[in-house]
Amino acid sequence: MAFQLQMPHRRRTALRRLIVSVLAAAALLLQAGEPTSAQQKTPLRVAYTKVITWLPVMIAKDEGLFDKNGLDVTLTPFTQIANLPGTLGKQFDIAPTTAPDMLNAVANGINLAAVAGETIETSANKAYQVLVRADSGINSPKDLTGKRIAGPGVGSVMHVVLVDWVKRDGGDPSGIVGVEVPFPNMMDQLKAGRVDAVEQLEPFVGVMLANGFKSLGDPLLSISDPILFPYWIADADWARANRGVIGKFTASLGAALQIIKSDEKKARAILAKYTGLPDAVIARIPIPHYDFGIAPEQLEPYQKLMVRQGYPVDKLDMKKLVITGN
């Protein structure tokens, strides 16, 4: 006959309670070690473009830096940032822009705020240059009078500053014909003679210089050196209500910048992953000057320039257009 040891009922009950207590304590320890679980992360919809300007946001996503800061970020590529201001608060929470696009949008009633910087243009680190054919006879900004110039758009920051640049050099910008052309196609358009000059960005500047085209310089630096270039914006009401989220977003970009500085090989590999550019091109792209701070006085040179060109932005208060996570 088999013999079976029976535990008293009270001892079995006590043992069950002990096991339940141990499991509950273990669960609490696990939760304490994971303060930013999926349920606790703040969803954030972010637009970006597939160029090195926005490399920090790519790295922050790819390396889990947003997750570590409690953000559940969805990145969506967008080709034309001039169309992004109207999407804020609807399709996206945070998006890239340039000062003319933002100021024009605000002047037309869109409620926007600058929330973080991105890149700074300097004479030592230029992303934008105006290029012409070596045999064009165009040697200075004033020579662009009456010419066909390819760019990302007539209202873009690149074209707005070019118009001012030509006028400052003694030319007449009124006869310039702006032609909207994607950056990758500009070299072919210039080579074929369909345009006389191009407003080009890296990495395509480097490619075109290597193919014998000539640079007239960087119109941005005629306004100020250094000068704010692209940066991040959000709906102003959303920004005021989510300063903590903006702070976490900016901190994630800062952590990504440390990776760029400490492990450029990894950074360039992530750039290749997100842009699809060939390794030979990726290796030659200059790293921009990143700075995620932003202040009202950085917008003021653009406001003055746009007022000179007749844009109705003179009554905008730059101090009210910057809301950061600080």
N, C-alpha and C positions, 0 to 999 in steps of 0.2 A: 504494500500500500504506500503510495507516495505521501510524503509529509510536506505540508505547506505552512510556512510561518506566517501568521496573521499579525499585522501591525494594528495596535489599538486605533480606534476611529479618531480620537483626539489628536494622536501623534500624526496621523495621515493628514488631517486638516491643517495642522501647524506646518507640516512640511510643504504642503501645497502653497500656503500663504508665503512661506519663505522663498519658494521658487518664483512666485509672482512678483515679490518685492525685488528680487535680484534682477529679473528681466526688466522691470520698470526702471530700475536704476541704470541698467546698461543702456536702455533706450534714451534716457535723459543725457547720459554722457555722449552718446552718438550725436544727439541734437546739438549739444554744446560745442562739439567739434565741427559742426557744419551750420554756421549761423546764416549762411546765404543759400539755403536750399532753393530748389526751383519755385516752391510756393512763396518764398519770401523775396525773390528778386523782382525788381521793378522793370516792367517791359519798356523798351525804348526803341522807337522806329527811326533809323538813321539812314539818310541818303549819302552817297559818296560818288566820286568819279574815279575811273580806273587809271589814275596817273600817280606819280610819286608824291605829289602835293599831299595826298590823303593817306600816305603810307602808315602813319601812326594808328589810324582807326582800323586799318587792315590787320596790323600786328596785335592791337588790343583785342580784336575779335579772335584771331587765330591762336593766340597764346593764352586765351582764357582770362585776360586781365579785367575785362568787363565783369565776368562771372565773379571774380575775386572781390570786386567792389560792389557786388549786389545788384548788377544790372543784367537784364536779359535782352541783349541788343540784337535786333534784326537789321542787317545791312542790305541795302538795295542799291545797285549801281544805277546811275542816272547820267545821261550823256550831255545834257545842256543845262548848266546850273542857272542860267537866266530864267528858266521856267520854274524854279523851285520855290521862290517866295510864296506863291499862291497855294502851295501844297502844305504849308506849315499848319499844324493843328488839325489837319484832315488826313492826308496820306502819311506825313512824317511828323516827328516831334522835333528833330534837329536835322539841319541840312547845311551844305556849304553855300557860300555866296561870295560876291565881291561888293565893295562899297557902292558903286553906281547902281547895281541891281537892287540892293537893299534900300538905298535912299529913294530911288524912283518908286519902289513898291510902297514905301511908307507915305510918300507924297501923294500916292494914289489911293490911300485909305487902307492899306494892309497893315495890320497891327504886328510889327516885328521888333525883335531886339537882338543885338549881337550878344552871344553868350560865351564865346571862347575864340581865341586867336588860332591861327594855323601856321602860315608862313610869312616871313618878312623878306622883302626884296632888298638886297644891298649890292653895292658895286663889286663886292668880293664874292657874291653868290647870287647870280642872275638866273632867273627861270625864263624870262621873256626877252626876246630880241626881235627887231625888225630886220628882215633879210631880203636881199635883192640879188639879181644875177650879177656876176662879177663884171660883165661887159655892158651893164645897163646904162652907165653914165649917171646913175643916181648916187650921189656921194654924201648928202646931208639931208636932214629932215625937210628943209624947204624945197628940195628937189622932188618931193612927193606930191607937190601941188598938181592937181588934175590927174593923178594916177589912179589906177585900179588896184585896190589893196585887199587881199584876202585876210579874213579874220573870223573869229567865232561868232560875231554879230555886231551890228552897227551900234547897239547900246551897251556892248560889253565894256568892262574896265579897260581892256587892251585898246579898243578903238577910241574910247573917250580920251584916254591919256595921249594917244597918238595925235589926235586932232589938236590938242593943246600944245604938244611938242612941235608940230609943224608951224603953228602960229608963232610960238616963242622964237623960232629960228628965222622968222621973216617970210614964211610961205603963206599961201592962201588955202586954208583947209576946205573952203566951201566947195571947191571943185573935185574933191576926193570922192571916188566911187567905192563904197564898201561892198565887198562880195563875200557872202557867207560860205565858208569852206571848212570842212573838218580838218583838224590838225594833220592827220596822216596823209591827206591828199594835197596839202599845200605845196610840197616840193614839186610834184608832177605838174600842177597848175602853173607854177612859176617857170619851170623848165620849158613848158609848152608855149609860154608867152601869153597865156590867157589873163594873167594878172602881172602887175609890175613890181609888187612887193607883197610880203606876207607878215602877219603878226603871229609869230611862232613861239611855242613853248617847248621846254625840254620834255622828253628826250630828243624831240625832233630837231631842235636847234643844233645839237651836236652832230646829228646825222647830216644835216644840210651843210654845215660848215665843213665837214669832212668831204663833202661832195663838191666843194669849190664855190659855194654861195658866199656872199659878203654880208656882214652885219653892219647896220647903221647905228646900232646901240640899243639901249633899253629906255623907252619913253617914261616908264614909271619913275626912274631916278631923276628925271628933270623936275619932278614935283617935290621929292624929298628923298634923302638917302641917310638912313634906311626908311622904308615905307611899308605899311601894312599891305599885304596882298590878299589872297583868299582867307576866309575865316568862317566860323560857324554861327548860325542864327536859329531862332525859334520863335514861335508865337509869343508875344510879349506877356500876355496873361498867363500862359502856361509857364513861362520862365519865372515869373514872380512867385508862382505857386510851387515851383520845383527847383529851388536853388540848391537843395541838397543833391538832387539827381544831377544837376549841371556840375556840381563839385565832384561827384563820383566819375562822371564822364571825363572831365578835365584831368582828374588824377590818373585815370586809365591811359589817357594819351601821354601823360608825363612818364608813366612806367614804360610805355611803348618806346618813347624817345630814348630811354636808358638802354633798351635792347639795341636800338639803331646805333648808339654810340659804343656799346660794348661788344656787339656781335653783328657787324655789318653784313657778314656773309649770310647769316640767318635772315636778316632784314630784307636783303635783296632776293633771297629765295621766296619769301612771303610775297614780295612785290611781283615776282614772276608768276606765282600761283594765282594772284588776284587779277593781274592785267593780261596774262597770256602773251606778253612780249618775249621775243627770243632772248636767250641767255646773253648773247653778244651785245644786244642793246641794253639789257638790264645792267650789265657790268659797267657801262659807260655813263649812265645817268648820274649827274651830280646830286648829292644829297642836299635838299633845301635847308634853309635856316628856319627851324621850327621854333615857335614861341606861342604858347597857348593862353597867355595873358592878353587882355584887350582893354583899351581905355578910350574914352570919348575923344581925346585929342588926336588919336590915330585916325579917326574918321574925318576930322576937320579939313585936312588938305583936299580930300575928295569933294567935300561940300563946296569949298571955295572954287575949285576947278569947274564943278558942274554949274554953279551960279554964273560963272563967266561964259558958259556955253548956253545959257538960257534955260536950264532945267529949273523947275519950280521947287527947289529944296532949301531956299534961303531961310525959311521960317522954322525949319526942323531944329530941335534942341538935341544935340549929340549926347548930352548927359542923360537924357531920358531914353536913349536908344541902346544903352549898354546895361545888361543885367547878367551878372556872373554868379558863380557859385561861391565866391569868397565871402 
